[in-house]
Amino acid sequence: MKRFACLLVTPLALTLIACGSEPAGGSETAEDFAARINGGGTNASAAPAATGQAATPAQAGGQVVQPVQLAPPTVSKPLPGAAPGAYVPGTLTDPNSATCGANLMGGYIGKEADLATKSAIKMAASGASEVRFVQPGQTITPDPTSPRLSIMIDNLGIIRDARCG
C-alpha cells in the first residue's frame, strides 16, 4: 500500500511544483523568442525592427531612418513577330514552337474549327509532322519536343490554342 501511495504522490508533487514556478525567459513575445533561438537573449529594443515598424530616432542611434524607395520593375518589349500573351512552353508564345508550326497559327485562334479552317491549318503547318485537333475531354500525351501540331478546340468548336506535341 505504501508503494502505491508513493507512486501516486510523487507525480502530484512534481506537478504542483511546476505550476508554481515562473518561466525562465521572462517575456514570451515573438521577438524575444526569435532572439533566443538566434543565439541572443531577450531584446526589447529590437522588437519594432523585427515587427516591421519604423525605428524611432532613439532606436536608430539618434538618426532618423528613411524608408528605402525601390525602382519600379522594367518590362521588356516583346520581340518582333512574337505571339501576344504570357510565355507558356509548347504554345504559340514559345519560341521553340517553330518546330511544329504553332507560331504560324496565331491568325486561326478564336475562329470556328470548321472543315475549311481545318484544311487551311493543315496547309499552313508545313513544319508539322502531323496535325491533330484536340476536342474537350480528349486524352492526349503532350510532348513539347515533338514536331506534331496540336490544335486545341473548346466545347463551342472554337480554336483556343496551338501547341507542339
C-alpha positions in Angstrom: 0.0 0.0 0.0 2.9 2.4 0.8 4.4 1.7 -2.7 1.0 2.6 -4.4 0.7 5.8 -2.3 4.3 6.8 -3.2 3.6 6.2 -6.9 0.6 8.4 -6.7 2.0 11.2 -4.6 5.3 11.7 -6.5 3.8 12.9 -9.8 1.2 15.0 -8.0 4.0 16.7 -6.0 6.1 17.4 -9.2 3.0 18.8 -10.9 2.4 21.2 -8.1 6.0 22.4 -8.0 6.0 23.1 -11.8 2.7 25.1 -11.6 4.1 27.5 -9.1 7.3 28.4 -11.0 7.8 31.3 -13.3 9.0 31.0 -16.9 12.8 31.2 -17.2 12.9 33.6 -20.2 10.7 36.4 -18.7 8.7 37.8 -21.6 7.2 35.4 -24.1 6.8 37.7 -27.2 7.6 36.5 -30.7 10.6 38.9 -30.9 12.1 37.6 -27.6 11.6 34.0 -28.8 13.3 34.8 -32.1 16.2 36.5 -30.3 16.6 33.5 -28.0 16.7 30.9 -30.8 19.1 33.1 -32.9 21.6 33.0 -30.1 20.8 36.2 -28.2 18.8 36.9 -25.0 15.6 38.8 -24.8 15.9 42.1 -26.7 13.0 44.5 -26.2 14.8 47.3 -28.2 14.8 45.1 -31.4 11.1 44.5 -31.3 10.0 47.4 -33.6 12.5 46.4 -36.2 11.5 42.8 -36.1 7.8 43.5 -36.5 8.3 45.8 -39.5 7.6 49.0 -37.6 9.7 52.1 -38.3 12.6 52.7 -35.9 12.4 55.8 -33.7 15.4 58.1 -33.6 16.5 56.7 -30.3 16.5 53.2 -31.7 18.5 54.1 -34.7 21.4 55.7 -32.8 19.9 59.2 -32.8 19.4 59.3 -36.6 16.1 59.4 -38.5 15.7 56.3 -40.6 14.1 56.9 -44.0 12.3 54.1 -45.9 14.1 52.7 -48.9 12.5 53.6 -52.2 12.6 50.8 -54.8 12.6 51.5 -58.5 9.6 50.1 -60.4 10.3 47.0 -62.4 11.1 47.3 -66.1 9.2 45.1 -68.5 10.9 44.4 -71.8 9.2 44.9 -75.1 8.3 41.7 -77.0 10.4 40.7 -79.9 9.2 41.4 -83.4 6.8 38.7 -84.5 6.2 37.3 -81.0 2.8 36.0 -80.2 0.7 38.1 -77.7 0.3 36.9 -74.2 2.4 35.3 -71.4 5.1 32.7 -72.2 3.8 29.2 -71.9 6.1 26.3 -73.0 4.9 24.4 -76.1 2.3 27.1 -77.1 2.3 29.9 -79.6 4.2 32.1 -77.2 7.1 29.6 -77.0 10.0 30.5 -79.4 10.6 26.8 -79.9 7.1 26.4 -81.4 8.5 26.9 -84.8 9.4 23.1 -84.8 5.7 22.2 -85.4 4.5 25.5 -86.9 2.4 26.6 -83.9 3.9 30.1 -84.2 2.1 30.4 -87.6 -1.4 29.6 -86.1 -2.0 33.0 -84.5 -4.5 34.0 -87.2 -6.6 30.9 -86.5 -7.0 31.4 -82.8 -10.6 32.4 -82.0 -12.0 31.1 -85.3 -14.5 28.3 -85.6 -12.9 24.9 -86.3 -15.0 24.1 -89.4 -13.8 21.9 -92.3 -12.4 24.9 -94.3 -10.4 26.2 -91.3 -9.0 22.8 -90.5 -7.8 22.3 -94.1 -6.2 25.8 -94.1 -4.4 24.9 -90.9 -3.1 21.7 -92.4 -1.8 23.6 -95.4 -0.2 26.3 -93.2 1.5 23.9 -90.9 4.3 22.9 -93.2 6.8 22.1 -90.4 4.5 19.8 -88.5 4.8 16.0 -89.0 1.1 15.7 -88.3 -1.8 17.9 -87.2 -4.3 16.8 -84.6 -7.4 18.6 -83.5 -7.9 18.1 -79.7 -11.5 18.2 -78.5 -12.5 19.0 -74.9 -12.1 15.9 -72.7 -9.9 14.1 -75.2 -7.0 12.4 -73.5 -3.6 13.3 -75.0 0.0 12.9 -74.1 1.7 16.2 -74.5 5.3 16.2 -75.8 6.6 19.8 -76.5 9.6 18.4 -78.3 7.5 16.6 -80.9 7.0 18.2 -84.4 3.3 17.3 -84.1 0.9 20.3 -84.1 -2.0 20.1 -81.6 -4.8 22.5 -82.2 -6.9 22.9 -79.0 -10.6 23.3 -79.6 -13.1 24.3 -76.9 -16.6 22.9 -76.3 -18.1 25.5 -78.7 -15.9 24.4 -81.6 -13.6 27.5 -81.4 -9.8 27.1 -81.8 -8.2 28.3 -78.5 -4.5 27.3 -78.8 -1.9 25.8 -80.9 0.8 23.6 -79.3 3.7 21.5 -80.3 3.4 17.9 -79.1 
